[in-house]
Amino acid sequence: MKQYIAQFAILVKDYDEAIDFYTKKLNFELIEDTKQSEEKRWVVVKPKGATETAILLAKAANQEQVSRVGNQTGGRVFLFLYTDDFWRDYNQMQEKGIRFIREPKEEVYGTVAVFEDLYGNLWDLLEPKDK
C-alpha cells in the first residue's frame, strides 16, 4: 500500500487574500475554490508541478483558530518548499515582496533560505543537493 499526504490545512484570515498571496506571490496553482456555506469554502492550492501534496486554505472559524493564524508551529519553520532552481525562485520571490528572514545559505543538504508567508508562518525555500 502506498501512502502519502494528499493535503493539509493551513489557517488563514481571509480566503481571497490567501489565494492572492499563494497564486501571485508564490506562483501556486488554484486547484479548487468551492463554496460550502455562506462562510465556508473549500480552497486548495499547490505548487506548480506538484503531483501529490496540496494545501487547503482554511479560514479561521473561531477565536482559538484566529489566535493560531501565522503561528501554527510556535515560531518554527512550518513548511518546506523544494525547488529545482533556488536562485530563480529566490529572486522572483524577492521581486514580488516576499520577506526573507534568513538569508540564503549553503548547507550540506542544499541551498536554503527562510521566508514568511502573508501571516508570518515560516517556510524554507530549499534546493536539495541530491535533486
Secondary structure, DSSP 8 states (H G I E B T S, - for coil): ------EEEEEES-HHHHHHIIIIIS-EEEEEEEE-SSS-EEEEEEETT-SS-EEEEEE--SHHHHHHTT-TTTTSEEEEEE-S-HHHHHHHHHHTT--EEEEEEEETTEEEEEEE-TTS-EEEEEEETT-
